[in-house]
């Protein structure tokens, strides 16, 4: 089998040299995107703070931001914008091992197609319970819940509305603040 036909593994990924791009492998295929712009980063940071206030204040989970490796398998290593981990045993020196509780992708021009299609399918295949997509340009958020190997839209909202998620009592996401 030629190198071009082989799936990229975590070991291959770990040998990449820093080049200013975000590298991810999904089903053994390499995906590269440029670093996010400041508006993307601002929205991500502000959402992260709201999630930290909810999940970490109660001690039920830990919230991480990019860049952090989420190692779903030897051939699936992604760097979501925000990751919520409930099981502390998943946190290792390599990154987050296995499916986290919640993954948030913040859309950017270079990631829209991958976040809405490829990653949505892979996260569902690995049983990530919750997948959210934040669109900073549209000032909206979509929240999906895993259901038998795929995702169902549970709730969405657009600024200036706030998001009230039915699965998380008292969690209010202030979209106007993002």
Secondary structure as GFF3:
##gff-version 3
##sequence-region A 1 178
A	DSSP	three_ten_helix	3	5	.	.	.	ID=ss1
A	DSSP	alpha_helix	10	14	.	.	.	ID=ss2
A	DSSP	beta_strand	21	26	.	.	.	ID=ss3
A	DSSP	beta_strand	29	34	.	.	.	ID=ss4
A	DSSP	alpha_helix	38	55	.	.	.	ID=ss5
A	DSSP	beta_strand	62	65	.	.	.	ID=ss6
A	DSSP	beta_strand	70	73	.	.	.	ID=ss7
A	DSSP	beta_strand	76	78	.	.	.	ID=ss8
A	DSSP	beta_strand	82	85	.	.	.	ID=ss9
A	DSSP	three_ten_helix	88	90	.	.	.	ID=ss10
A	DSSP	beta_strand	96	97	.	.	.	ID=ss11
A	DSSP	beta_strand	102	106	.	.	.	ID=ss12
A	DSSP	alpha_helix	112	113	.	.	.	ID=ss13
A	DSSP	pi_helix	114	118	.	.	.	ID=ss14
A	DSSP	alpha_helix	119	125	.	.	.	ID=ss15
A	DSSP	beta_strand	130	135	.	.	.	ID=ss16
A	DSSP	beta_strand	140	147	.	.	.	ID=ss17
A	DSSP	beta_strand	150	158	.	.	.	ID=ss18
A	DSSP	beta_strand	162	164	.	.	.	ID=ss19
A	DSSP	beta_strand	172	174	.	.	.	ID=ss20
A	DSSP	three_ten_helix	175	177	.	.	.	ID=ss21
###
